[in-house]
Amino acid sequence: MKKKIEKVAVIGAGSWGTALAMVLADNGHEVRIWGHKEEQITEINTLHTNEKYLPSVPLPHNITGFSSLDEVLSEIETIILAVPTKAIREVLNKIAKIRSEPLIIVHVSKGIEPDSLLRISEMIEQEMPADLLKDIVVLSGPSHAEEVSLRHPTTVSVSASNMETAEKVQDMFINQNFRVYTNPDIVGVEIGGALKNIIALAAGISDGLGYGDNAKAALVTRGLAEITRLGVKMGASPLTFSGLAGIGDLIVTCTSKHSRNWRAGNLIGQGHNLDEVLKNMGMVVEGVRTTKAAHQLAVKYDVKMPITSVLYDILFNGVNAKDGVDMLMARSKTNEMEDIANVFDDQNSIVHDKK
């Protein structure tokens, strides 16, 4: 079946926004990408590159850069929201003042807002007036921008409360290099995408300390357990965490040199302090903010999240990284299968309460 060709606006000209713009351009869409730096937009339009974020990658010529939100949103029905979590409210506020017609917003960032403890889709609902919001779609999964831009095989999930809209976005993105699945569990897809960054920070710290594969395997496995515990308490399906937005994203973020969160954790494990690490990274490390939010959520929902708790102490309370690992290893003994069974008991209790 022939694809419907659309004008699509990507809001955010970082590595992920640019890589997704390339996928859309490969599918024949007229792609507009917005960034707030004039020199970057000029580079995209004249040299067809975005060297700071995707070095040595040529961009398709049907990607046009804009520094004006007014212009980039003209005659647009669907936007891809690819800005850091901390910038989402500011950008949406500007969009709401410009738009008069409803938008489909596909958000591709991975985080939770500290203090408010809102998922990104909930932040969008708060900031966008109902008459300007047609639908919200989440796109998430194991997908480093560097590899997507090289057209390496990648799979992701899209989720929305309206599955017809999710399928529309699936059709927009899917091609021979970029396979897209639908998933009806918007809470689980968002939680999995956000919290895996916490475990990736911890995996980086473990590697920075010189620990090996055993330690990383334990972190990934037990990290998935605590992500699932919290996700189920928040209304997600435990099955989502065994899919692309759960274990898939967790594996790639905890093991890849492309992962900002792993790299930041690795530096912390080597003895660098958080401020120094964030300054030297040059790009947003979402896991730092998300660790604070997840720590607050664990208290709110009374969920045991030992890895998150220790990482919070390392990042914000000055606990030494090695001491933090020792604290994890010295915890009281427990039964792994009972832990897993409790997750399903929690889900059954939530389902029963909704009836």
C-alpha positions in Angstrom: 0.0 0.0 0.0 1.3 3.4 -1.0 2.3 5.6 2.0 0.5 8.9 2.6 3.0 11.7 2.2 2.8 14.5 4.8 4.4 17.7 5.9 5.9 16.9 9.3 7.6 19.2 11.8 10.4 17.9 14.1 10.7 20.2 17.1 14.3 19.8 18.3 17.4 19.5 16.1 19.6 17.4 18.4 20.8 13.9 17.5 17.5 12.1 18.0 15.3 14.7 16.4 17.7 14.8 13.3 17.8 11.0 13.1 14.0 10.7 13.1 13.8 13.5 10.6 16.0 11.3 8.3 13.7 8.3 8.7 10.7 10.5 7.8 12.6 12.0 4.8 13.6 8.5 3.6 9.9 7.7 3.5 9.2 10.7 1.2 7.7 13.1 3.7 8.3 16.8 3.5 10.3 17.2 6.8 10.8 20.5 8.6 13.2 20.6 11.6 13.2 23.4 14.2 16.2 24.5 16.3 16.9 27.7 18.2 20.5 28.2 16.9 20.6 30.1 13.6 24.1 28.7 12.7 22.9 25.1 13.1 19.8 25.7 10.9 22.0 27.4 8.2 24.2 24.4 8.3 21.3 22.0 7.8 19.9 24.0 4.9 23.2 24.8 3.1 25.5 21.9 3.9 22.9 19.3 4.7 24.7 18.2 7.8 24.3 18.5 11.6 28.0 18.0 12.6 27.7 18.7 16.3 25.1 15.9 16.8 25.6 13.5 13.9 29.2 13.9 12.7 29.9 12.9 9.0 26.3 12.0 8.3 24.8 13.6 5.2 21.1 14.6 5.6 18.5 14.1 2.9 17.7 17.2 0.9 14.0 17.0 1.8 14.8 18.1 5.4 14.5 21.9 5.8 15.7 23.7 8.9 13.7 26.5 10.6 14.6 28.8 13.5 11.0 30.2 13.6 8.3 28.2 15.3 5.6 30.1 13.4 7.1 29.1 10.0 7.8 25.5 10.9 4.3 24.9 12.2 2.5 26.4 9.1 0.2 23.8 7.5 1.4 21.1 9.8 -0.9 18.4 11.4 1.8 16.2 13.1 4.8 17.3 15.1 7.6 15.2 16.5 8.5 16.6 19.9 12.3 15.9 20.4 13.4 18.3 23.0 14.8 17.5 26.5 12.2 16.9 29.2 13.2 20.1 31.0 12.4 22.2 27.9 9.1 20.6 27.0 6.8 23.0 28.9 8.5 26.1 27.5 8.3 24.8 24.0 4.7 23.7 24.2 3.7 27.0 25.7 5.2 28.8 22.7 3.4 26.4 20.3 0.1 26.9 22.1 0.3 30.6 21.5 1.0 30.1 17.8 -1.5 27.3 16.8 -5.1 27.7 16.0 -5.7 24.1 14.7 -5.3 20.8 16.6 -2.0 18.8 16.4 -1.0 15.2 16.8 2.1 15.4 19.1 4.5 12.5 18.8 6.9 12.7 21.8 10.2 10.9 21.6 11.9 12.1 24.8 12.4 9.8 27.8 12.0 11.3 31.2 9.7 12.1 34.2 9.4 15.5 35.6 10.7 15.8 39.2 8.3 17.1 41.9 5.2 17.0 39.7 6.1 13.4 38.9 4.3 13.6 35.6 5.0 11.5 32.5 5.7 13.5 29.4 2.2 12.8 27.9 0.7 14.2 31.1 2.9 17.3 30.8 1.7 17.8 27.2 -2.0 17.5 28.4 -1.3 20.2 31.0 0.4 22.6 28.6 -1.7 22.2 25.4 -5.3 23.4 25.4 -7.7 20.6 24.6 -8.9 22.3 21.4 -5.3 22.3 20.1 -4.5 18.7 21.0 -5.7 16.1 18.5 -3.8 13.1 20.0 -0.6 12.2 21.9 1.7 9.4 20.7 4.8 8.0 22.4 7.7 6.6 20.4 10.2 4.7 22.4 12.5 1.7 22.2 16.2 0.6 21.8 17.3 3.2 19.3 20.5 5.2 19.4 20.4 8.2 17.0 23.9 7.4 15.7 22.8 4.0 14.4 19.4 5.2 13.1 21.2 7.9 11.1 23.4 5.2 9.5 20.2 3.3 8.6 21.2 0.3 10.8 18.3 -2.0 11.6 16.2 -0.6 14.5 12.9 -1.4 16.1 10.7 0.8 18.3 7.2 0.9 19.7 4.5 3.6 19.4 1.7 3.9 21.8 -1.4 6.1 22.1 -4.8 6.1 23.8 -6.2 6.1 20.3 -4.7 3.1 18.5 -5.8 4.4 15.1 -3.5 7.4 15.6 -0.7 5.1 16.8 -1.1 3.1 13.6 -1.0 6.3 11.5 2.4 7.2 13.2 3.6 3.6 12.7 2.9 4.1 8.9 4.7 7.4 8.8 7.9 5.9 10.2 8.1 2.3 9.3 10.5 1.2 6.5 13.1 -1.5 5.8 15.6 -0.1 8.3 13.2 1.2 11.0 10.6 -1.3 12.1 7.7 0.1 14.3 5.4 -1.9 16.5 2.2 -0.6 18.2 1.6 -1.1 21.9 -1.6 0.0 23.7 0.2 0.5 27.1 1.1 4.2 27.0 2.1 4.2 30.7 4.4 1.3 30.4 6.1 2.6 27.2 6.8 5.9 28.9 7.9 4.4 32.2 10.2 1.9 30.6 11.8 4.5 28.4 12.4 6.9 31.3 13.6 4.6 34.0 16.0 2.6 31.9 18.3 5.7 32.0 18.6 5.3 35.7 19.9 1.7 35.4 22.2 2.8 32.5 23.8 5.4 34.9 24.3 2.6 37.4 25.8 0.3 34.8 28.2 3.0 33.7 29.3 3.5 37.4 29.8 -0.2 37.7 32.0 -0.2 34.6 33.8 2.9 35.8 34.7 1.1 39.0 36.2 -1.7 37.0 33.6 -4.4 37.7 32.8 -6.9 35.0 29.9 -8.5 33.2 28.5 -10.3 36.3 27.9 -6.9 37.9 26.3 -5.4 34.8 24.0 -8.4 34.3 22.8 -8.2 37.9 22.2 -4.4 37.5 20.2 -4.9 34.3 18.1 -7.8 35.6 17.4 -6.3 39.0 16.9 -2.9 37.4 14.2 -4.3 35.2 12.5 -5.8 38.3 12.3 -2.4 40.1 11.2 -0.6 36.9 8.4 -3.2 36.5 7.4 -2.9 40.2 7.0 0.9 39.9 5.4 0.7 36.4 2.7 -1.8 37.5 1.9 0.4 40.5 1.4 3.3 38.1 -1.0 1.3 35.9 1.3 -0.3 33.3 1.2 -3.9 32.1 4.1 -6.0 33.3 4.3 -7.5 29.8 5.4 -4.2 28.3 8.7 -4.4 30.3 9.6 -7.6 28.5 9.3 -5.8 25.2 11.1 -3.2 23.2 10.3 -0.3 25.5 11.4 -2.3 28.5 14.2 -4.9 28.3 15.1 -3.9 24.8 15.8 -0.3 25.6 17.4 -1.3 28.9 19.9 -3.6 27.2 21.0 -1.0 24.6 21.3 1.9 27.0 23.3 -0.1 29.6 25.8 -1.6 27.1 26.4 0.9 24.3 29.2 3.5 23.9 26.5 5.7 22.3 24.6 6.0 25.6 25.0 9.4 27.3 23.7 7.9 30.6 26.2 5.1 30.5 29.0 7.5 29.7 28.1 9.8 32.5 27.9 7.0 34.9 31.2 5.6 33.7 32.9 9.0 34.5 31.3 9.1 38.0 32.6 5.5 38.6 36.0 6.7 37.7 35.8 9.4 40.4 34.5 12.5 38.6 31.8 14.5 40.4 28.4 15.1 38.9 28.8 18.8 38.1 32.0 18.1 36.3 30.5 15.2 34.3 27.4 17.1 33.2 29.6 20.1 32.1 31.8 17.9 30.0 29.1 15.8 28.4 27.8 18.7 26.2 24.4 17.0 25.9 21.5 16.4 28.3 21.8 13.3 30.5 18.1 12.6 31.2 18.8 9.9 33.8 20.0 12.4 36.3 16.7 14.3 36.5 14.8 11.0 36.2 16.6 9.5 39.2 15.3 12.3 41.3 11.7 11.8 40.0 11.9 8.0 40.4 13.1 8.3 43.9 10.1 10.5 44.7 7.8 8.1 42.9 9.1 5.1 44.9 8.2 7.0 48.1 4.8 8.0 46.7 3.8 4.5 45.7 5.7 2.7 48.5 7.8 0.6 46.0 11.2 -0.8 46.8 13.7 0.5 44.3 17.2 -0.2 45.8 19.3 0.6 42.7 17.4 3.9 42.3 17.8 4.7 45.9 21.5 4.1 46.0 22.0 6.0 42.7 20.1 8.9 44.2 22.5 9.0 47.2 25.5 8.9 44.9 24.2 11.7 42.6 22.7 14.0 45.2 23.9 13.1 48.7 27.6 12.7 48.1 27.8 8.9 48.7 31.0 7.4 47.2 30.2 5.1 44.2 32.0 2.1 45.6 30.3 2.5 49.0 27.0 2.6 47.1 27.6 -0.7 45.4 28.6 -2.2 48.8 25.3 -1.1 50.2 23.4 -2.8 47.4 25.3 -6.1 47.9 24.8 -6.0 51.7 21.0 -5.8 51.5 18.9 -8.5 53.4 18.4 -11.7 51.5 15.1 -12.2 49.6 13.5 -14.7 47.1 13.7 -13.7 43.4 10.5 -15.6 42.4 8.5 -14.1 45.2 9.6 -10.7 44.0 8.3 -11.5 40.5 5.1 -13.0 41.7 4.4 -9.8 43.8 4.5 -7.7 40.6 1.6 -9.8 39.1 -0.2 -9.7 42.4 0.0 -5.9 42.3 -1.4 -5.8 38.8 -4.3 -8.0 39.7 -5.0 -5.8 42.6 -5.0 -2.7 40.4 -7.2 -4.3 37.8 -9.7 -5.4 40.5 -9.8 -1.9 42.0 -10.7 -0.4 38.6 -13.7 -2.7 38.3 
